[in-house]
């Protein structure tokens, strides 16, 4: 898969990084823990710039976060609670869990969005409670941009720093992502 990602980024450049990161956020077939270090490896080969790579990764992640934010906004908390009342036992989620999460999110909203952008597995999903609770769109966008920028930059730097040993990043980060 790594060779396919490199070939795709080589042919599409920054737009390829943006597209892969967008797709990774909406339905994660290829984890960012593989995409961005490979892009960082290409920076080490002077095929891309570090800033361009980080900005493309960040932009793709931000755009990919928007469908989940709007889905949460459209559904709203009451609809989610009704869904959980009907199906929660299968999902092991109760109405009280939703109410508790909502209170927690209202208390820590912006910081929660920023920090969860750094946590594999939660990175995409944090957009849903942001939408459900009606978090201000511009605030959501700011915290999402900062968090995804840090994440994209960190992973790209790891790929850059490891050079030709970039596959070691995926060996360690991908299993950790699945566990988290």
GILINPE-V65030 format. One record per pair of residues at least 12 apart in sequence whose ideal C-beta (glycine too) atoms are under 10 Angstrom apart, sorted by the first residue. I is the first residue (numbers start at 1). J is the second residue. Records with the same first field share a line. If there is no record, write none. Layout:
I = J  J
This chain:
1 = 29  30  31  34  38  170  174
2 = 30  34  35  37  38  41  166  167  170
3 = 38
4 = 30  38
5 = 17  20  30  34  35  36  37  38  39  42  170
6 = 38  39  41  42  45  47  166
8 = 20  30  35  38
9 = 35  38  39  41  42  47  48  53  56
10 = 42  45  47  48
12 = 56
13 = 39  42  47  48  52  53  56
14 = 39  48  49  52  53  55  56  57  59  60
15 = 56  59  60
16 = 35  39  48  56  60
17 = 35  36  38  39  42  48  52  53  54  55  56  57  58  59  60  152  156
18 = 55  56  57  58  59  60  61  62  63  64
19 = 35  56  60  63  64
20 = 32  34  35  36  38  39  56  57  60  64
21 = 35  36  39  56  57  58  59  60  61  62  63  64  148  151  152
22 = 57  59  60  61  62  63  64  65  66  67
23 = 35  60  64
24 = 36  57  60  61  64  123  124
25 = 60  61  62  63  64  65  66  67  68  123  124  127  148
26 = 63  64  65  66  67  68  124
27 = 64  124
28 = 64  120  121  123  124  177
30 = 174
31 = 120  121  123  155  170  173  174  177  178
32 = 57  60  61  64  120  123  124  148  151  152  155  173  177
33 = 120  151  155  158  169  170  172  173  174  175  176  177  178
34 = 155  159  166  167  169  170  173  174  177
35 = 57  60  152  155  156  159  170
36 = 53  54  56  57  58  60  61  151  152  153  154  155  156  157  158  159  160  169  173
37 = 154  155  156  157  158  159  160  161  162  166  167  168  169  170  173
38 = 53  155  156  159  166  167  169  170
39 = 52  53  54  56  57  152  155  156  159  160  166
40 = 53  54  57  152  153  154  155  156  157  158  159  160  161  162  163  166  169
41 = 156  158  159  160  161  162  163  164  165  166  167  169
42 = 156  159  160  166
43 = 156  157  159  160
44 = 156  159  160  161  162  163  164  166
45 = 160  163  164
48 = 156  160
50 = 153  156  157  160
51 = 153  156
52 = 156
53 = 152  153  155  156  157  159  160
54 = 148  149  150  151  152  153  154  155  156  157
55 = 149  152  153
56 = 152  156
57 = 148  149  151  152  153  155  156
58 = 117  144  145  146  147  148  149  150  151  152  153  156
59 = 145  148  149  152
60 = 148  152
61 = 117  123  124  144  145  147  148  149  151  152
62 = 117  140  141  144  145  147  148  149  152
63 = 148
64 = 123  124  127  144  148
65 = 113  117  123  124  125  126  127  128  130  131  140  141  144  145  147  148
66 = 127  131  137  140  141  144
67 = 124  127  128  131
68 = 124  125  126  127  128  129  130  131
69 = 113  126  127  128  129  130  131  132  135  137  140  141  144
70 = 127  128  131  137
71 = 127  128  131  132
72 = 125  126  127  128  129  130  131  132  133  134  135
73 = 127  128  130  131  132  133  134  135  137  140
74 = 131  132
75 = 128  131  132
76 = 131  132  133  134
77 = 98  99  101  102  129  131  132  133  134
78 = 98  132
79 = 132
80 = 93  95  98  101  102  128  129  132
81 = 94  95  96  97  98  99  102  132
82 = 95
83 = 98
84 = 96  97  98  99
85 = 98
98 = 129  132
101 = 129  132  133
102 = 129  132  133
103 = 133
104 = 129  133
105 = 126  129  130  132  133  135
106 = 129  133  134  135
109 = 126  129  130  133  134  135  136  139  140  143
110 = 130  135  136  139  140  142  143  144  146
111 = 143  147
112 = 126  129  130  135  143  147
113 = 126  127  129  130  135  139  140  141  142  143  144  146  147
114 = 126  142  143  144  145  146  147  148  150
115 = 143  147  150
116 = 129  130  143  144  147
117 = 143  144  145  146  147  148  149  150  151  152
118 = 147  148  150  151  154
119 = 147  151  177  180
120 = 151  173  174  176  177  178  179  180
121 = 176  177  178  179  180
122 = 180
123 = 144  147  148  151  177  180
126 = 140  143  144  147
127 = 140  144
130 = 143  144
155 = 169  173
158 = 172  173
